[in-house]
Amino acid sequence: MDQPARPTAYVNGRIYTVDAARSWAEAILVEDGRIAGVGRSADILAAAGDGCAIVDLGGRMVMPGIHDAHGHILLAGLKHRYECRLPADALGRDYGERLCDCIACSRGKLSGWVIGGDFNPTLSEAGEVDRKYLDEKFPDTPVYLHDYSLHHGLANSKALELAGITADTPDPFGGRIVRRAGSNEPTGELVERATWQLFNALPSPEPDVHRGALRWALETASRFGVTGIQEASATRPELEMLQQIDRDEGLALRVYAHIPWREEHFGHATSEALDRLIEERRRFASERVKTDFVKVFMDGSPLGPHFTDAQIDPATGQPQPGKLLHSREEMAAALVAWDKAGITAKIHCTGDAAVQLVLQAMRDMRAASDGGTIQEISHCCFVRPDDLACFAELNVTAEMSPPIWFGDMPELAAFRDRGYPFGTLARMGTRVTVGTDWTFLPEPNLFPALQGLLQHGAESVDLATGIEMLTLAGARAVGAEALTGSIEVGKSADFILLDRNLFDGPVDDIGEARVVATVFEGRIVHDAR
């Protein structure tokens, strides 16, 4: 993508800058991909001079491009473009039958496997989430289905055979092979780290599938106004493709690639291979791909029926046993090493015990290291009151993914009502960012999340704070605030045009906002005008 040949003046708009010195403006002047002027339309036109292209914004609202603080770009493309999708109400006994219609679109494209999802195990009766129902329709083809949390899954007999999972296979630390009642026979359901053995046997998709999935996901992100994204599960193939696209034609957004640490499911590689990838990370960096980031899992999913999140037991005041995936000492040692190497860790914590342990490890790291890296706790669904002040004190970003509130499942509503203390954290001076956790949702749309930030009772924030969480706070979390996140002279020309002014309409309508156009580095990368 080449830069525009001449300066462009965007005039006659309602431009919300997220710049504390000047919150609103009418016009922006863009030169060589940068913001050269912000102010009144008449002044910008006068400064632009002859030969300047003029874009009339028609009084519509403009804001900085969105920073999605948590996404899975390649996984989203694979899931929504190539994998088989089960209807939301599918029951375990019907999985095989309801997958049959999609065999043609996946077989051969995913190396002979049928991959699909997302099933909700809470809908089925006890014993119904079982490989026998997949085996009836797929006796000779390996099948693997993701559950709706993406942390667990269901494999048929052929897939278990190829992975070497039998009745004699022990449960791994941090995972469980679900067994049939009264025997050691696997049902096919694999919980958390029990999926690792299967994923290490799963062949990679064909190269054209990988490329197609990634390109679709990147284009989709631009449609929703995303100009920066924290990729939370960067694999070697994805990093290679992102770097190649950026060098050949220029990406239409910046990617902050977090490489999984000792997490073989989301990393799609062995722990040893992932360690090597972290060591080699800078080989994959480019102008718009930044690789000094890692992703760590401290616990699992707070969604049923397995509930692998690490919570404090109210009866004992101690963490529930077996839920924490790393010790305080192990985590602190890793954080010290990363801090010295200039690496930021995004650490997945859904339970309050996981948050507490990571904050303790971060305090140990700050005491032992002279580095000043920003570190991050991801999801932050539940935080004990005594731990809230530690985020600002330790310069830790609290990343949250509230779009999940807008699902139809009752457990999501209960989850929403109990968690997410972003109002308290913001008032304490914590850097709070917001992510989609795409692939959980079908689209990387953060406007429903923005509405949720304003409608969470005592934990609500005002609209200006919410927009900053979606923009400048994200840039600060990855050390890019001098480049992007607000509309200021000298910064990259990254901004979006909306179909409505978020400040003028009712809060109930914010979630329906649509991106009319996305501008990245001065280039229009999405245009629905």
SEVOTOR-554964 format. One line per field, with one value per residue (C-alpha): residue number from 1; x, y, z. Coordinates in Angstrom, 3 decimals. Example, Ala and Ser with C-alpha at 12.3 -4.5 7.8 and 13.67 -1.06 7.14 Angstrom:
2
kemar <- 1/2
X <- 12.300/13.670
Y <- -4.500/-1.060
Z <- 7.800/7.140
END
This chain:
529
kemar <- 1/2/3/4/5/6/7/8/9/10/11/12/13/14/15/16/17/18/19/20/21/22/23/24/25/26/27/28/29/30/31/32/33/34/35/36/37/38/39/40/41/42/43/44/45/46/47/48/49/50/51/52/53/54/55/56/57/58/59/60/61/62/63/64/65/66/67/68/69/70/71/72/73/74/75/76/77/78/79/80/81/82/83/84/85/86/87/88/89/90/91/92/93/94/95/96/97/98/99/100/101/102/103/104/105/106/107/108/109/110/111/112/113/114/115/116/117/118/119/120/121/122/123/124/125/126/127/128/129/130/131/132/133/134/135/136/137/138/139/140/141/142/143/144/145/146/147/148/149/150/151/152/153/154/155/156/157/158/159/160/161/162/163/164/165/166/167/168/169/170/171/172/173/174/175/176/177/178/179/180/181/182/183/184/185/186/187/188/189/190/191/192/193/194/195/196/197/198/199/200/201/202/203/204/205/206/207/208/209/210/211/212/213/214/215/216/217/218/219/220/221/222/223/224/225/226/227/228/229/230/231/232/233/234/235/236/237/238/239/240/241/242/243/244/245/246/247/248/249/250/251/252/253/254/255/256/257/258/259/260/261/262/263/264/265/266/267/268/269/270/271/272/273/274/275/276/277/278/279/280/281/282/283/284/285/286/287/288/289/290/291/292/293/294/295/296/297/298/299/300/301/302/303/304/305/306/307/308/309/310/311/312/313/314/315/316/317/318/319/320/321/322/323/324/325/326/327/328/329/330/331/332/333/334/335/336/337/338/339/340/341/342/343/344/345/346/347/348/349/350/351/352/353/354/355/356/357/358/359/360/361/362/363/364/365/366/367/368/369/370/371/372/373/374/375/376/377/378/379/380/381/382/383/384/385/386/387/388/389/390/391/392/393/394/395/396/397/398/399/400/401/402/403/404/405/406/407/408/409/410/411/412/413/414/415/416/417/418/419/420/421/422/423/424/425/426/427/428/429/430/431/432/433/434/435/436/437/438/439/440/441/442/443/444/445/446/447/448/449/450/451/452/453/454/455/456/457/458/459/460/461/462/463/464/465/466/467/468/469/470/471/472/473/474/475/476/477/478/479/480/481/482/483/484/485/486/487/488/489/490/491/492/493/494/495/496/497/498/499/500/501/502/503/504/505/506/507/508/509/510/511/512/513/514/515/516/517/518/519/520/521/522/523/524/525/526/527/528/529
X <- 0.000/1.584/1.168/-1.097/0.772/-0.474/-1.613/-5.216/-7.437/-10.324/-12.731/-16.180/-16.117/-16.700/-13.253/-12.739/-8.983/-8.350/-5.794/-6.126/-4.913/-7.636/-10.493/-12.435/-11.554/-13.156/-10.388/-7.195/-4.359/-2.494/0.910/3.144/1.060/1.343/-0.964/0.343/-2.445/-5.503/-7.957/-10.687/-11.597/-10.734/-7.304/-6.508/-7.538/-5.403/-2.425/-2.930/-2.518/-3.048/-3.082/-4.378/-7.020/-10.124/-12.416/-15.682/-16.598/-20.169/-20.364/-19.713/-17.675/-14.022/-11.970/-8.552/-8.235/-9.097/-6.450/-7.793/-5.906/-6.609/-7.132/-6.231/-5.926/-4.962/-7.151/-10.114/-9.539/-9.253/-12.294/-14.667/-13.513/-12.405/-13.565/-16.962/-19.441/-21.959/-25.234/-25.323/-27.985/-26.232/-26.364/-23.596/-25.573/-26.097/-22.569/-21.681/-24.925/-24.780/-21.187/-21.820/-22.951/-19.612/-17.254/-16.731/-15.530/-12.958/-11.697/-8.529/-8.130/-7.247/-4.894/-7.570/-9.005/-12.448/-11.978/-14.933/-16.892/-17.951/-19.945/-21.448/-21.101/-23.441/-26.415/-25.983/-26.965/-24.298/-22.464/-23.641/-20.415/-18.764/-16.711/-19.139/-21.539/-18.757/-17.546/-20.941/-20.527/-16.731/-15.325/-12.137/-11.674/-10.077/-12.385/-11.662/-14.226/-13.433/-15.727/-17.092/-14.281/-11.620/-9.793/-11.228/-12.354/-13.798/-11.947/-13.303/-11.621/-9.506/-8.134/-7.315/-5.573/-3.403/-2.564/-1.704/-4.272/-5.556/-7.076/-3.535/-2.590/-2.276/-3.813/-1.190/-0.533/-3.076/-5.343/-7.759/-8.775/-12.469/-13.218/-16.366/-18.116/-16.666/-13.648/-10.529/-11.826/-11.566/-14.854/-12.887/-13.354/-10.018/-9.724/-7.044/-3.521/-4.940/-5.391/-1.630/-0.917/-3.612/-2.518/1.040/-0.309/-2.527/-1.023/-0.764/-3.347/-2.296/-0.289/-3.053/-5.495/-3.172/-2.691/-6.389/-7.398/-4.883/-5.768/-9.487/-8.922/-6.763/-9.359/-12.119/-10.194/-9.948/-13.707/-14.223/-11.805/-8.886/-5.552/-3.556/-4.019/-2.297/-2.088/-2.383/-1.227/1.448/2.783/5.799/3.715/1.669/4.755/6.345/3.222/2.698/6.291/6.069/2.820/4.225/7.429/5.672/2.716/2.434/-0.007/-3.130/-2.668/0.077/0.446/1.945/2.698/2.621/4.339/2.885/5.227/4.908/1.356/1.230/-2.484/-2.567/1.090/0.582/4.122/6.031/7.189/10.782/9.878/8.043/11.081/13.181/10.607/10.788/14.582/14.361/11.447/13.230/13.860/10.134/9.792/9.067/7.895/4.365/4.997/6.461/7.623/8.931/5.899/5.001/1.704/1.446/-1.440/-1.728/-5.094/-7.879/-11.464/-14.155/-16.896/-18.659/-18.798/-15.091/-14.315/-10.537/-10.056/-8.061/-10.194/-9.557/-11.517/-13.762/-13.620/-9.829/-8.719/-6.272/-6.179/-8.197/-5.717/-4.546/-5.741/-2.599/-0.309/2.907/4.360/5.143/8.862/8.744/6.697/8.932/12.084/10.554/9.392/12.865/14.415/11.801/12.105/15.860/15.264/12.680/9.818/6.273/4.252/0.496/-0.553/-3.947/-5.709/-9.440/-9.643/-8.770/-6.154/-4.316/-4.396/-3.119/-0.194/0.871/0.790/2.967/5.404/5.441/6.289/9.185/10.300/10.229/12.388/14.925/15.215/16.267/14.133/11.028/8.899/5.129/3.624/0.034/-2.626/-5.120/-8.886/-8.871/-12.382/-12.186/-9.838/-9.823/-10.428/-7.079/-5.260/-6.835/-4.374/-1.385/-1.983/-1.189/1.512/3.387/2.672/0.638/-1.924/-5.346/-6.679/-10.329/-12.522/-16.137/-17.611/-18.418/-21.223/-23.264/-23.692/-26.999/-25.831/-27.153/-23.737/-22.317/-24.899/-23.987/-20.316/-20.880/-22.713/-20.030/-16.811/-14.814/-13.844/-12.721/-14.392/-12.531/-9.251/-9.603/-10.330/-7.189/-5.082/-4.652/-4.024/-7.109/-7.344/-10.097/-9.915/-12.350/-10.742/-11.583/-12.160/-14.643/-16.899/-17.489/-16.304/-13.714/-16.336/-15.487/-18.471/-20.678/-17.813/-17.702/-21.399/-20.763/-18.100/-20.756/-23.426/-21.830/-23.330/-20.734/-17.977/-19.109/-16.910/-17.812/-17.670/-14.427/-12.682/-14.129/-12.898/-9.442/-9.398/-10.043/-7.372/-4.611/-4.467/-3.820/-1.026/0.525/0.351/2.612/4.869/3.429/1.762/4.208/3.124/-0.584/-3.656/-4.739/-5.157/-2.222/0.270/3.225/1.451/0.551/-2.680/-4.724/-8.388/-11.906/-15.117/-18.310/-21.950/-22.982/-21.682/-21.261/-21.612/-24.965/-27.105/-28.339/-25.885/-28.106/-27.230/-23.437/-23.121/-24.773/-22.164/-20.573/-17.254/-17.786/-14.107/-10.738/-7.596/-4.211/-0.970/-2.972/-4.310/-7.980/-7.926/-11.694/-14.362/-18.110/-19.207
Y <- 0.000/3.244/6.456/9.109/11.223/14.498/15.903/15.281/17.540/15.903/18.754/19.483/16.741/16.201/14.912/13.484/13.470/11.739/14.521/16.147/19.464/19.606/17.096/18.229/19.591/20.048/18.989/16.974/17.517/14.371/14.460/11.450/9.241/11.562/14.113/17.522/19.645/19.458/22.319/24.326/23.492/26.965/26.901/23.400/24.300/27.426/25.446/22.715/24.978/24.178/20.581/19.211/16.494/17.360/14.872/16.319/14.393/15.666/16.438/12.822/11.776/10.799/9.171/7.481/3.989/1.219/-0.760/-4.288/-5.362/-9.081/-10.965/-14.212/-13.147/-16.374/-18.548/-16.267/-16.600/-20.372/-20.703/-18.445/-19.175/-22.793/-24.780/-26.454/-24.569/-26.226/-24.422/-22.824/-25.234/-28.450/-31.345/-33.899/-36.746/-34.669/-33.362/-35.930/-35.478/-31.693/-31.614/-33.744/-30.869/-29.145/-32.040/-30.868/-27.418/-28.679/-32.094/-31.710/-28.077/-28.916/-31.785/-34.466/-33.616/-32.243/-29.348/-27.429/-25.989/-24.333/-26.727/-25.811/-28.849/-27.364/-27.963/-31.737/-34.411/-36.243/-38.709/-37.125/-35.276/-38.467/-39.543/-42.357/-39.879/-38.578/-42.104/-43.040/-40.486/-40.307/-43.800/-43.262/-39.469/-37.667/-35.059/-32.409/-29.923/-26.852/-26.062/-22.546/-21.440/-22.706/-24.158/-27.663/-29.925/-33.219/-35.729/-38.814/-42.216/-41.744/-38.436/-39.981/-42.847/-40.494/-38.520/-41.661/-40.970/-44.202/-45.448/-45.744/-42.120/-40.244/-36.841/-34.127/-31.398/-28.670/-30.859/-33.780/-36.566/-37.067/-40.763/-42.813/-43.714/-46.805/-47.095/-45.361/-45.158/-41.601/-40.047/-37.954/-34.774/-33.129/-30.367/-27.655/-29.160/-32.559/-31.036/-30.589/-34.151/-33.933/-30.534/-31.781/-34.551/-32.209/-31.411/-27.796/-26.542/-26.173/-22.953/-21.414/-21.977/-20.236/-17.291/-17.044/-17.170/-14.514/-12.122/-12.436/-11.730/-8.675/-7.245/-7.919/-6.091/-3.022/-3.131/-2.727/0.163/-1.758/-0.099/-1.937/-5.376/-7.430/-10.910/-13.162/-16.448/-15.702/-18.876/-19.292/-19.656/-16.581/-14.485/-15.527/-14.590/-11.271/-10.259/-11.243/-9.318/-6.266/-6.299/-6.959/-4.592/-3.103/-4.276/-2.187/-2.276/-2.785/-6.191/-6.612/-10.319/-12.205/-15.592/-18.263/-19.415/-23.106/-23.275/-25.903/-25.667/-21.989/-22.058/-25.035/-26.197/-27.925/-25.904/-26.279/-24.968/-22.033/-21.188/-21.116/-18.897/-16.416/-16.391/-15.803/-13.350/-10.352/-12.261/-11.886/-8.185/-5.620/-2.026/-2.929/-6.241/-5.957/-9.119/-8.231/-9.810/-13.165/-14.718/-16.732/-18.780/-18.712/-20.466/-21.619/-20.720/-19.465/-20.961/-24.252/-27.113/-27.529/-24.182/-24.235/-20.670/-20.265/-18.692/-18.045/-20.565/-18.483/-21.161/-21.283/-17.981/-19.977/-20.691/-23.678/-26.571/-27.632/-24.552/-22.372/-23.341/-21.681/-20.937/-17.461/-18.238/-19.578/-16.608/-14.057/-15.579/-15.496/-11.896/-10.797/-12.370/-10.804/-7.406/-7.396/-8.435/-5.711/-8.201/-7.453/-10.397/-10.666/-13.097/-14.791/-14.622/-15.219/-16.106/-13.859/-16.306/-16.138/-12.327/-12.258/-14.599/-12.714/-9.385/-10.906/-12.184/-8.772/-7.159/-9.634/-8.742/-4.992/-5.533/-7.675/-5.928/-2.471/-2.701/-0.618/-2.690/-2.430/-5.799/-6.882/-9.088/-10.334/-10.701/-9.640/-11.068/-11.223/-9.257/-9.281/-5.784/-5.844/-6.402/-3.601/-0.872/-3.019/-2.514/1.203/0.825/-1.782/-0.196/-3.218/-2.958/-4.463/-5.841/-6.897/-8.430/-7.464/-8.202/-11.662/-10.074/-9.684/-13.404/-15.185/-17.787/-17.404/-18.209/-15.154/-12.906/-14.270/-13.893/-10.284/-9.344/-10.702/-9.466/-6.786/-4.013/-1.614/1.427/1.007/0.273/3.344/5.595/4.264/5.367/1.927/1.614/-0.318/-1.673/-3.526/-6.440/-8.573/-11.950/-12.656/-15.676/-15.945/-13.575/-13.872/-10.292/-7.980/-5.370/-3.325/-0.978/-3.367/-3.487/0.298/0.352/-2.237/-0.046/2.624/0.264/-1.734/-0.246/0.972/-0.202/2.001/4.666/7.757/7.742/9.716/7.235/4.313/5.635/6.215/2.579/1.516/3.790/5.637/3.272/0.378/2.298/3.042/-0.626/-1.578/1.469/3.097/6.193/8.541/7.064/6.363/6.231/9.861/12.430/14.776/16.535/14.285/11.004/8.390/9.222/6.370/7.257/6.054/7.664/6.551/6.462/8.442/10.754/8.568/11.606/12.737/9.601/7.338/4.978/2.055/2.728/2.831/-0.898/-0.470/2.021/1.152/2.141/3.965/4.293/3.338/5.360/3.859/5.744/8.126/5.384/4.544/0.807/0.386/2.484/1.843/5.391
Z <- 0.000/-1.104/0.803/-0.793/-3.364/-1.918/1.423/2.437/4.505/6.352/7.103/8.497/11.109/14.802/15.675/19.156/19.544/22.936/23.381/26.789/25.401/22.719/22.968/19.884/16.456/13.031/10.702/10.265/7.798/6.768/5.075/4.398/6.661/9.645/11.213/10.151/11.576/13.846/14.241/12.503/8.933/7.650/9.266/8.007/4.437/4.561/5.805/3.209/0.199/-3.471/-4.620/-1.325/-1.523/0.487/2.226/3.580/6.724/6.600/10.299/11.295/14.296/13.937/16.702/16.898/15.494/17.929/19.777/20.307/23.422/22.989/19.744/18.020/14.392/12.653/14.875/14.130/10.399/10.577/12.806/10.915/7.346/7.227/10.237/10.624/12.765/15.028/15.743/19.190/20.451/19.341/21.815/22.270/20.763/17.597/17.017/14.354/12.441/12.519/11.300/8.224/6.026/6.330/5.568/2.005/3.073/5.557/4.482/2.485/3.483/7.087/6.242/6.271/9.675/10.414/12.832/14.217/17.109/19.234/21.352/24.704/26.985/29.594/27.266/27.119/29.597/31.573/29.319/26.061/25.243/24.034/21.039/20.235/18.633/16.402/15.611/14.154/11.361/11.230/11.860/9.828/9.756/12.712/14.231/16.854/18.158/20.268/23.143/23.509/25.836/23.362/26.366/26.058/23.241/22.051/19.865/18.134/18.367/15.237/16.524/19.918/18.150/16.072/19.215/21.184/23.913/25.473/28.705/30.075/29.330/32.638/33.181/32.647/35.185/34.537/32.445/32.519/30.177/30.901/31.480/31.107/34.335/35.975/33.641/32.396/28.831/27.493/26.453/23.978/25.997/26.821/29.412/29.287/29.004/28.118/24.644/24.215/23.141/20.490/19.207/18.830/16.575/14.576/11.156/10.054/7.548/3.940/3.317/1.195/4.066/6.513/4.176/3.335/6.982/7.993/5.167/5.876/9.566/8.848/6.452/8.985/11.709/9.450/8.859/12.591/12.938/14.431/13.657/16.329/17.856/20.518/19.007/22.055/20.471/17.872/16.277/14.001/10.795/11.689/12.429/9.138/7.175/8.964/8.345/4.669/4.112/5.839/3.787/0.476/0.685/4.160/6.813/7.379/11.170/13.722/15.344/18.798/18.673/21.986/21.733/24.063/26.816/27.693/26.321/23.587/22.771/21.787/20.708/18.361/19.168/21.944/24.928/23.739/20.288/21.833/23.986/20.807/19.120/22.000/21.729/17.961/18.184/16.658/13.435/12.766/13.552/10.863/10.661/11.787/13.568/17.057/18.787/22.266/23.937/25.487/26.538/29.744/31.153/34.939/35.054/32.757/31.948/34.353/32.163/32.901/33.281/34.088/35.800/35.519/36.765/39.983/42.705/46.378/48.443/50.749/53.428/53.689/52.190/50.069/46.312/45.207/44.824/41.381/39.497/39.403/36.525/37.770/41.188/42.445/42.332/38.772/37.593/39.300/37.790/34.318/34.768/35.872/32.770/30.483/32.133/31.531/27.901/27.335/26.968/28.099/29.401/28.968/31.701/31.442/34.827/35.076/38.782/41.711/43.015/39.682/39.715/43.290/42.611/39.487/41.294/44.017/41.387/39.727/43.052/43.384/39.845/40.525/43.621/41.766/38.396/37.251/34.105/33.595/31.260/31.447/32.380/31.884/33.430/30.891/31.464/35.153/35.502/39.269/41.544/45.333/46.802/48.609/45.309/43.277/44.270/43.270/39.543/39.537/42.173/40.094/36.686/35.580/32.798/33.509/30.221/30.098/27.420/28.212/24.739/26.071/28.096/24.955/24.305/24.789/27.304/30.873/32.342/30.569/32.220/35.653/34.815/33.730/36.904/39.242/37.624/35.845/38.321/35.592/37.169/40.456/38.693/36.462/39.428/41.115/38.151/36.605/32.877/31.731/28.191/26.382/23.960/22.010/22.761/19.137/18.304/21.181/19.245/15.486/14.873/16.475/17.337/20.429/20.411/22.419/24.914/25.019/25.857/28.566/30.130/30.634/31.990/34.774/37.897/40.387/38.053/35.144/33.554/31.542/27.742/27.486/29.791/27.874/24.529/25.997/27.151/23.545/22.067/23.911/26.893/24.507/22.798/26.190/27.163/24.253/24.433/21.292/22.757/20.988/17.647/17.903/20.167/19.820/17.059/17.595/15.332/14.588/15.262/12.688/10.849/12.345/12.778/12.045/10.782/12.540/11.480/14.585/17.275/20.357/22.627/21.178/21.263/24.063/25.706/24.702/21.044/21.373/20.825/17.405/16.144/12.811/11.277/7.985/7.112/8.612/7.927/8.813/8.240/6.085/3.818/3.626/4.359/4.792/3.113/3.410/2.519
END
